[in-house]
Amino acid sequence: MNARIQDKIREIENYLEELSEILPSSFREYSFDLKSKAACERYFEKIVEAIVDLAFLVIREKGLQTPEEDKEAFDILCKAKIIDAPLATRLKEAKGMRNFLAHQYGAIDDKIVFKALKKELRKDAGIFIASIETSF
């Protein structure tokens, strides 16, 4: 595994740690603290972007097919048996949510975002990192 991949893994882990330090413990607190909510949403964006970057680095390192769009990277990693299909689907959904947050496509459902921040993002990022590390 090359140094760029290791650096990107550390970056994701650092972002997750920083997010855990600012993420309110309850949905009520999250929904009423606009600064906290904005900061957490930004961390979500940064973490998902770093996961996509990591996917592209692994694809390049392993000489796999180059994806035409970001979400396709997870399908390529799945086809190469680096990640499983359920994780690929969840990471594509996270990328979609990241785009929604970043580009303000419409009303944001705070409950869905909070659940993703509180439970899903850390778990899926951890599984993704472990899968990448195992593949080398």
C-alpha positions as CSV (number, residue, x, y, z in Angstrom):
1,M,0.0,0.0,0.0
2,N,1.5,3.3,-1.0
3,A,2.0,6.4,1.2
4,R,-0.8,8.4,-0.5
5,I,-3.3,5.7,0.4
6,Q,-2.1,5.5,4.0
7,D,-2.2,9.3,4.2
8,K,-5.8,9.3,2.9
9,I,-6.8,6.7,5.5
10,R,-5.3,8.8,8.3
11,E,-7.2,11.8,6.9
12,I,-10.5,10.0,7.0
13,E,-9.8,8.7,10.6
14,N,-8.8,12.3,11.7
15,Y,-12.0,13.8,10.2
16,L,-14.1,11.1,11.9
17,E,-12.4,11.9,15.2
18,E,-13.0,15.6,14.8
19,L,-16.6,15.0,13.9
20,S,-17.2,12.9,17.0
21,E,-15.9,15.8,19.1
22,I,-18.5,18.3,17.8
23,L,-21.5,16.0,17.0
24,P,-24.3,16.7,19.5
25,S,-25.4,13.7,21.4
26,S,-29.1,14.1,20.8
27,F,-31.1,14.9,17.7
28,R,-32.9,17.7,19.6
29,E,-29.6,19.5,20.3
30,Y,-28.4,18.9,16.7
31,S,-31.5,20.4,15.2
32,F,-31.4,23.5,17.3
33,D,-27.7,24.3,17.2
34,L,-27.3,25.8,13.7
35,K,-23.5,26.2,14.0
36,S,-23.0,22.6,15.1
37,K,-25.3,21.3,12.4
38,A,-23.5,23.3,9.7
39,A,-20.1,22.1,11.0
40,C,-21.3,18.4,11.1
41,E,-22.7,18.6,7.6
42,R,-19.4,20.0,6.4
43,Y,-17.5,17.1,8.1
44,F,-19.9,14.7,6.4
45,E,-19.0,16.3,3.0
46,K,-15.2,16.1,3.8
47,I,-15.3,12.5,5.0
48,V,-17.3,11.3,1.9
49,E,-15.0,13.2,-0.4
50,A,-12.0,11.6,1.3
51,I,-13.6,8.2,0.9
52,V,-14.1,8.8,-2.8
53,D,-10.5,10.0,-3.1
54,L,-9.4,6.8,-1.4
55,A,-11.5,4.7,-3.7
56,F,-9.8,6.3,-6.7
57,L,-6.3,5.9,-5.2
58,V,-6.9,2.2,-4.7
59,I,-8.3,1.8,-8.2
60,R,-5.2,3.5,-9.6
61,E,-2.8,1.5,-7.4
62,K,-4.4,-1.8,-8.4
63,G,-4.7,-0.9,-12.1
64,L,-8.5,-1.3,-12.2
65,Q,-10.9,0.2,-14.7
66,T,-11.1,4.0,-14.3
67,P,-14.6,5.1,-13.3
68,E,-16.4,7.7,-15.3
69,E,-18.1,9.2,-12.3
70,D,-17.4,9.1,-8.6
71,K,-20.2,6.7,-7.6
72,E,-19.0,4.1,-10.1
73,A,-15.7,3.8,-8.2
74,F,-17.5,1.7,-5.5
75,D,-19.0,-0.6,-8.1
76,I,-15.5,-1.2,-9.5
77,L,-14.1,-2.0,-6.0
78,C,-17.0,-4.3,-5.5
79,K,-16.4,-6.1,-8.8
80,A,-12.8,-6.5,-7.8
81,K,-14.0,-8.1,-4.5
82,I,-12.3,-5.4,-2.4
83,I,-15.7,-4.3,-0.9
84,D,-19.0,-6.1,-0.8
85,A,-22.2,-5.0,-2.6
86,P,-24.1,-3.7,0.5
87,L,-21.1,-1.5,1.4
88,A,-20.8,-0.2,-2.2
89,T,-24.5,0.7,-2.1
90,R,-24.3,2.5,1.2
91,L,-21.2,4.5,0.1
92,K,-23.0,5.5,-3.2
93,E,-25.9,6.7,-1.0
94,A,-23.5,8.6,1.2
95,K,-22.0,10.2,-1.9
96,G,-25.5,11.2,-3.0
97,M,-26.3,12.7,0.4
98,R,-23.0,14.6,0.3
99,N,-24.0,16.1,-3.1
100,F,-27.4,17.0,-1.7
101,L,-25.8,18.7,1.3
102,A,-23.1,20.5,-0.7
103,H,-25.3,21.8,-3.5
104,Q,-28.5,22.4,-1.4
105,Y,-30.8,20.7,-3.9
106,G,-33.8,21.1,-1.6
107,A,-35.0,20.8,2.0
108,I,-32.6,18.7,4.1
109,D,-34.2,16.0,6.3
110,D,-32.2,16.6,9.5
111,K,-33.2,13.3,11.0
112,I,-31.7,11.4,8.1
113,V,-28.5,13.4,8.2
114,F,-28.2,13.1,12.0
115,K,-28.7,9.3,11.8
116,A,-26.0,9.1,9.1
117,L,-23.6,11.2,11.2
118,K,-24.3,9.4,14.4
119,K,-24.4,5.8,13.3
120,E,-23.8,5.0,9.6
121,L,-20.8,7.1,8.5
122,R,-18.3,6.0,11.1
123,K,-19.3,2.3,10.7
124,D,-19.2,2.4,6.9
125,A,-16.0,4.3,6.8
126,G,-14.4,1.8,9.2
127,I,-15.5,-1.1,7.1
128,F,-14.3,0.6,4.0
129,I,-10.8,1.3,5.4
130,A,-10.5,-2.2,6.8
131,S,-11.5,-3.7,3.4
132,I,-8.9,-1.5,1.7
133,E,-6.2,-2.5,4.2
134,T,-7.0,-6.2,3.8
135,S,-6.7,-5.9,0.0
136,F,-3.0,-5.0,0.1
